[in-house]
């Protein structure tokens, strides 16, 4: 029979805190695990690990390569069909602006509807994208799923260089 006085944590799950500076017998006395002399052994040391004292830092020595898609990635605000079911009445028109007004999305620039949750009301949903399951669920409930066309931006034309005039 297991009683409260026989319960112990699993071996190795609890670690004893290091008590530094309590004498040589503790194994962490004298220099208190800070090594011998130098800047890092003194109090008030807040030298950054990235500083290497005149030597070229590691993050500058390592070659940089590759490509990051962060600034070019297309980001959507996502809404599930279950959320549409809770908020809107049957036959209501749902647009990104209305979704923002209702608090379902933070930004109405690009909205995508996902198919998580059940929808039984026929809604007229307009968004920038739909998952296949969301589109099928909306149309099965008697609603319509309309994809909003993305605005075409004109490519920036390079500025013409002024030619130097010879005298």
WOBELPE-V370450 format. One record per pair of residues at least 12 apart in sequence whose C-alpha atoms are under 7 Angstrom apart, sorted by the first residue. I is the first residue (numbers start at 1). J is the second residue. If there is no record, write none. Layout:
# WOBELPE-V370450
i=I j=J
i=I j=J
This chain:
# WOBELPE-V370450
i=20 j=32
i=76 j=110
i=76 j=111
i=76 j=112
i=77 j=105
i=77 j=107
i=77 j=110
i=77 j=111
i=77 j=112
i=78 j=111
i=78 j=112
i=78 j=113
i=78 j=114
i=79 j=104
i=79 j=112
i=79 j=113
i=79 j=114
i=80 j=113
i=80 j=114
i=80 j=115
i=80 j=116
i=80 j=117
i=81 j=113
i=81 j=114
i=81 j=115
i=81 j=116
i=81 j=117
i=81 j=118
i=81 j=119
i=81 j=134
i=82 j=116
i=82 j=117
i=82 j=118
i=82 j=119
i=85 j=119
i=85 j=121
i=90 j=121
i=90 j=122
i=90 j=123
i=91 j=122
i=91 j=123
i=91 j=124
i=92 j=123
i=92 j=124
i=93 j=123
i=93 j=124
i=93 j=125
i=94 j=124
i=94 j=125
i=94 j=126
i=95 j=125
i=95 j=126
i=95 j=127
i=96 j=108
i=96 j=111
i=96 j=127
i=110 j=128
i=111 j=127
i=111 j=128
i=111 j=129
i=112 j=127
i=112 j=128
i=112 j=129
i=112 j=130
i=113 j=129
i=113 j=130
i=113 j=131
i=113 j=134
i=114 j=130
i=114 j=131
i=114 j=134
i=115 j=131
i=115 j=133
i=115 j=134
i=119 j=137
i=119 j=138
i=119 j=141
i=120 j=141
i=121 j=141
i=122 j=138
i=122 j=141
i=122 j=142
i=122 j=143
i=123 j=143
i=123 j=144
i=124 j=143
i=124 j=144
i=124 j=145
i=125 j=144
i=125 j=145
i=125 j=146
i=126 j=145
i=126 j=146
i=126 j=147
i=126 j=148
i=127 j=146
i=127 j=147
i=127 j=148
i=128 j=147
i=128 j=148
i=128 j=149
i=129 j=147
